[in-house]
Amino acid sequence: MRAERQAARRAAEATRRKRRITMIASTVAVLIVAGVVTVISLRSRGGSPTAASPAPSASGPCAYKAVGAASRPVKPPPAVPAASGPVTATMTTDQGVVAWTLATEKAPCASGSFVSLAAQKFFDGTPCHRLTTEGIFVLQCGDPTGTGSGGPGYQYAEENLTGATYPRGTIAMAKSSAAGSTGSQFFLVYKDSSLPPQYTPVGTITAGLDVLDKVAAGGATPADATTGNTAPKIKVNIATLATAPA
């Protein structure tokens, strides 16, 4: 009888162990299947097994934040740039025509702003207020007030800065010393410049470098006591600045 009771206990214990093993195996299987489903789901969204990709902004890739008063009444550009392919810009001045292509792929927000402002005639009838003849060699435009302090009433982040250089023929966006302060002002580089990579390269001049050379050869006026600007002695006034698909 004693031997029978011991045998019964051993049989019962064996049954309980088998049940525990079966339950553990089932739980592990469920966890494995859930993990596989999660990995597949993340990969399908371009993520990784350890972290999901951040969701894009609902408003679009470009954030144009309101800052100050606009020098002319304009609406901010759409958050999703309308131009995605090649775009040309043509600036007609009283000294000649300068044309360039916009870097819509590498600087979509700056390009989008340019296209929007040009369509609203923000640049038309405005002066190029600054010429530098030492160090950085640029003609700066894009401020309807001609003081160097005007803008479109919004600012946005810099782009296309990795490895950025500013050789002759570059169009780049001007900004203050603060990050994310790009607005409407831009400069045209007429001679290789040693600027640090802090200004969004937004285009490349395709015609009209001779116009810039002529203006640069005329030199700049002494710095204005109020604005500090060194205006070109050969005045440059933008009659129209228009953009169009290339």
GIRAKA-V803835 format. One record per backbone hydrogen bond with DSSP energy under -1.0 kcal/mol. CO is the residue of the C=O (numbers start at 0). NH is the residue of the N-H. Records with the same first field share a line. If there is no record, write none. Layout:
# GIRAKA-V803835
CO->NH + NH
This chain:
# GIRAKA-V803835
0->4
1->5
2->6
3->7
4->8
5->9
6->10
7->11
8->12
9->13
10->14
11->15
12->16
13->17
14->18
15->19
16->20
17->21
18->22
19->23
20->24
21->25
22->26
23->27
24->28
25->29
26->30
27->31
28->32
29->33
30->34
31->35
32->36
33->37
34->38
35->39
36->40
37->41
38->42
39->43
41->46
42->45
50->47
64->154
78->61
85->245
86->101
87->243
88->99
89->241
90->97
91->238 + 239
95->92
97->90
98->205 + 206
99->88
100->203
101->103
102->106
106->110
107->111
108->112
109->113
110->114
111->115
112->116
113->117
114->118
115->119
116->121
117->120
122->125
125->237
129->139
133->135
134->193
136->189
137->131
138->187
139->129
140->185
142->145
150->70
152->66
154->64
155->181
160->163
165->192
166->169
168->204
169->188
170->201 + 202
171->186
181->155
184->173
185->140
186->171
187->138
188->168
195->197
199->172
201->102
202->170
203->100
206->98
207->211
208->212
209->213
210->214
211->215
212->216
213->217
215->218
218->232
223->227
228->223
229->130
230->220
232->234
235->127
236->93
237->124
239->91
241->89
243->87
